Amino acid sequence: MTILVTGATGQFGSIVIDTLLKTVPAEKLAVSVRTPEKAAHLQAQGVDVRHGDFDQPETLDQAFAGVDRLLIVSADGDNATRIRQHQAAVDAAKKAGVGFIAYTSVAKADESTLSLAEVHRATEEAIRATGIPYSFLRNNWYAENEAGSVQGAIHGAPWLNAAGSARAGWALRSDYAEAAAVVLAGEGHDNTIYELSGKPLTQAELAAITGEVLGKAINVIEVDDAAFGQALRDAGLPDFVVAMFVDMQGPIRAGSLDVESADLETLLGRPATPLNVFVSGLAAR
């Protein structure tokens, strides 16, 4: 059996492959990366490093050849680009006769009003259309998405909240990646949808956790989308990033990330990593 992970030199894929290496022989693992040189450390461990670029579909035929179980890690970029890239990967997987596809999706992809959910709906539909057994790993919000707010609080800045009392199921990237590794290496996951989420919390509750770690009260300031966007610009974020984060606030307020699910902890076989561990890690830097 050959297990292949795409984007294995990225933040998410690298954790998946490192997790797999703890339980799966290296000779059964392969990675598809745009720049094979960046995966030299994996090749040195016995992992089959293959060149695969979602923007060069012809490279994917060879990259996916002989693969039994595949993880497609969602790419970065605008919606149209990502949909095109993911479709290329799905087409190549079908052509190669891949036996199982896991895909990193987003919370409640079929009903979410987040703009990025369009990408995940399209990709899930493309995978279903192949007839290949699948598992959709619907990752909720990464705790790392709030690093800016935590770092600001560390340095005495107030915590700006444009999401009101909406809740998100924050969890650490490493937990989501470990869950993906469990699905890839395990059995009984055919045609499954996992809503992977930590305990849903509000921004104020996350700020309180941060305050407990730092040993001080965090001033949470409620702001509208315009003020939130201006604060992001003042922090030096590019306009397209500001627009993305501002556009997300409405769907978040509407509950797109409010997911009550035990799927993450079930796959992990343990509780999700507490968010105070994430905060402590940033505070220790």
C-alpha positions in Angstrom: 0.0 0.0 0.0 1.3 3.5 -0.9 0.0 6.6 0.9 0.7 9.9 -0.7 0.4 13.4 0.8 0.3 16.5 -1.4 1.9 19.8 -0.3 4.1 17.9 2.1 6.5 20.7 2.6 3.8 23.1 3.6 2.7 23.9 7.2 -0.1 21.3 7.2 1.2 18.6 5.0 4.6 18.5 6.7 2.9 17.7 10.0 0.8 15.0 8.4 3.9 13.2 6.9 5.9 13.5 10.1 3.0 12.0 12.0 2.6 9.1 9.5 6.4 8.4 9.8 5.8 7.5 13.5 3.6 4.5 12.6 4.0 3.8 8.8 7.2 2.4 7.2 8.8 5.2 5.1 8.8 2.9 2.0 5.0 3.0 2.1 4.9 6.8 2.0 5.2 9.2 -0.9 4.8 13.0 -1.2 3.9 15.2 -4.1 5.6 18.6 -4.0 6.3 21.4 -6.4 9.9 21.6 -5.4 11.4 18.2 -4.7 14.6 19.7 -3.4 12.6 21.1 -0.4 11.7 17.5 0.6 15.3 16.2 0.6 15.0 15.5 4.3 12.0 13.2 3.6 13.8 11.4 0.8 16.7 10.8 3.2 14.3 9.0 5.5 13.2 6.7 2.7 10.0 8.6 1.6 9.3 8.5 -2.1 9.5 12.2 -3.2 7.7 13.0 -6.4 7.3 16.2 -8.4 3.7 17.2 -8.6 2.3 20.7 -9.4 -1.4 21.4 -9.4 -0.7 24.1 -12.0 1.0 21.5 -14.2 -1.5 18.7 -14.4 0.8 16.6 -16.6 3.1 16.2 -13.6 0.3 14.7 -11.5 -0.1 11.6 -13.6 3.3 10.3 -12.5 3.0 11.8 -9.0 -0.1 9.8 -8.3 0.9 6.6 -10.1 0.5 3.5 -7.9 -1.0 5.4 -5.0 -3.6 3.6 -2.9 -4.5 6.3 -0.4 -4.2 10.0 -1.2 -4.5 13.2 0.9 -5.2 16.3 -1.2 -4.2 19.3 1.0 -6.2 22.3 -0.2 -4.1 24.8 -2.0 -3.7 28.6 -1.4 -4.9 31.3 -3.7 -8.1 32.9 -4.9 -11.2 30.8 -5.3 -11.0 30.4 -9.1 -7.4 29.3 -8.9 -8.0 26.8 -6.1 -11.0 25.3 -7.8 -9.0 24.8 -11.0 -6.0 23.3 -9.1 -8.1 21.0 -7.0 -10.0 19.7 -10.1 -6.7 18.9 -11.7 -5.7 16.9 -8.7 -9.0 15.0 -8.6 -8.9 14.3 -12.3 -5.3 12.9 -12.0 -6.3 10.8 -9.0 -9.1 9.2 -11.0 -6.9 8.6 -14.0 -4.2 7.0 -11.8 -6.7 4.7 -10.2 -6.2 6.0 -6.7 -8.3 3.9 -4.2 -9.1 6.5 -1.6 -9.1 10.3 -1.4 -9.0 12.3 1.8 -9.4 16.1 1.4 -8.9 19.0 3.8 -12.2 20.9 3.6 -13.8 23.5 5.8 -16.5 23.4 8.5 -20.0 22.8 7.3 -18.8 23.1 3.7 -22.1 22.3 2.2 -24.0 25.2 3.9 -21.3 27.6 5.0 -21.6 31.2 3.8 -17.8 31.8 4.1 -16.5 32.8 0.7 -13.8 30.2 0.8 -16.4 27.5 1.3 -17.1 27.8 -2.5 -13.8 26.1 -3.1 -14.5 23.2 -0.8 -18.0 22.6 -2.0 -16.7 22.4 -5.6 -13.9 20.1 -4.6 -16.1 17.8 -2.5 -18.5 17.5 -5.4 -15.6 16.7 -7.8 -14.4 14.0 -5.6 -17.8 12.5 -5.1 -18.3 12.5 -8.9 -15.2 10.2 -9.4 -16.9 7.4 -7.5 -13.6 6.9 -5.5 -14.2 6.3 -1.7 -13.5 9.5 0.2 -13.2 11.2 3.5 -13.9 14.9 3.8 -11.9 16.4 6.7 -13.9 19.6 7.4 -11.4 21.5 9.5 -12.8 24.3 11.6 -10.7 27.4 12.4 -7.0 27.1 13.1 -6.0 28.5 16.4 -3.1 29.9 14.5 -5.4 32.3 12.7 -5.7 34.2 16.0 -2.0 34.5 16.5 -2.1 38.2 15.7 -4.7 38.9 18.4 -2.8 36.8 21.0 0.5 38.5 20.1 -1.1 41.9 20.4 -2.5 41.1 23.8 1.0 39.9 24.9 2.3 43.4 24.1 -0.6 45.2 25.8 -2.9 45.8 22.8 -6.7 45.4 23.2 -8.4 42.4 21.7 -10.6 43.6 18.8 -13.8 41.6 18.2 -15.9 42.0 15.1 -17.6 38.6 15.5 -19.8 39.5 18.4 -21.0 36.5 20.3 -20.4 34.1 17.5 -18.5 30.9 18.3 -15.7 29.1 16.4 -14.3 25.6 17.0 -10.6 26.6 17.2 -8.1 23.8 17.3 -4.4 23.6 16.7 -3.1 22.8 13.2 -1.2 19.9 14.6 -4.4 18.3 15.8 -6.1 18.6 12.5 -3.0 17.2 10.8 -2.8 14.3 13.2 -6.4 13.5 12.5 -5.7 13.5 8.8 -2.9 11.0 9.3 -5.2 8.7 11.3 -7.7 8.7 8.4 -5.0 8.0 5.8 -3.3 5.2 7.7 -6.5 3.6 9.1 -9.5 1.7 7.9 -13.2 2.2 8.0 -13.2 5.8 6.7 -14.7 5.3 3.3 -17.3 7.9 2.3 -17.1 9.7 5.6 -17.5 13.4 6.5 -15.7 14.5 9.7 -16.6 17.9 11.2 -13.3 18.5 13.0 -13.7 21.1 15.6 -12.5 22.1 19.1 -15.0 23.2 21.7 -16.8 26.2 20.2 -15.9 29.5 21.9 -16.5 33.2 21.4 -13.7 35.7 20.8 -14.2 36.9 24.4 -13.7 33.4 25.8 -10.5 33.0 23.8 -9.3 36.4 25.0 -10.1 35.2 28.6 -8.0 32.1 28.0 -5.2 34.3 26.8 -5.5 36.5 29.9 -5.3 33.5 32.2 -2.0 32.4 30.5 -0.6 35.9 30.6 -1.8 36.6 34.1 -3.6 39.8 33.2 -7.0 41.0 32.1 -7.5 41.4 28.3 -9.6 44.4 27.2 -12.0 43.1 24.5 -13.3 45.9 22.3 -16.3 45.3 20.1 -15.9 46.8 16.7 -17.8 46.9 13.4 -16.3 45.5 10.2 -15.0 48.9 9.0 -13.1 49.5 12.2 -11.8 45.9 12.2 -10.6 46.4 8.7 -8.9 49.6 9.5 -7.1 48.1 12.5 -5.8 45.3 10.2 -4.5 47.9 7.7 -2.9 49.8 10.6 -1.1 46.6 11.5 0.4 46.5 8.1 -1.7 43.7 6.5 -2.1 43.9 2.7 -5.5 45.1 1.4 -6.4 41.7 -0.1 -5.8 40.0 3.3 -7.8 42.7 5.1 -10.7 42.2 2.6 -10.6 38.5 3.2 -10.7 38.8 7.0 -13.4 41.5 6.9 -15.6 39.5 4.5 -15.4 36.5 6.9 -16.9 38.3 9.8 -20.5 38.2 8.6 -20.5 34.5 7.9 -18.8 33.9 11.2 -21.5 35.9 13.0 -24.1 33.8 11.1 -22.6 30.7 12.7 -20.5 29.2 9.9 -17.8 28.1 12.4 -20.2 27.1 15.3 -19.8 23.3 15.2 -20.5 21.0 18.1 -18.7 17.7 17.2 -16.6 15.0 18.8 -15.1 13.9 15.5 -11.7 15.4 16.1 -11.2 13.9 19.6 -12.6 10.6 18.3 -10.0 10.4 15.5 -7.2 11.6 17.8 -8.2 9.1 20.5 -7.6 11.9 23.1 -8.9 15.4 23.9 -7.9 18.2 21.6 -4.9 20.2 22.6 -6.1 22.9 25.0 -5.9 26.4 23.6 -3.9 27.6 26.5 -1.0 25.5 25.1 -1.2 27.5 21.9 -1.2 30.8 23.8 1.7 29.6 26.0 3.7 28.7 23.0 3.3 32.3 21.5 4.1 33.9 24.9 7.3 31.9 25.2 8.7 33.2 22.0 
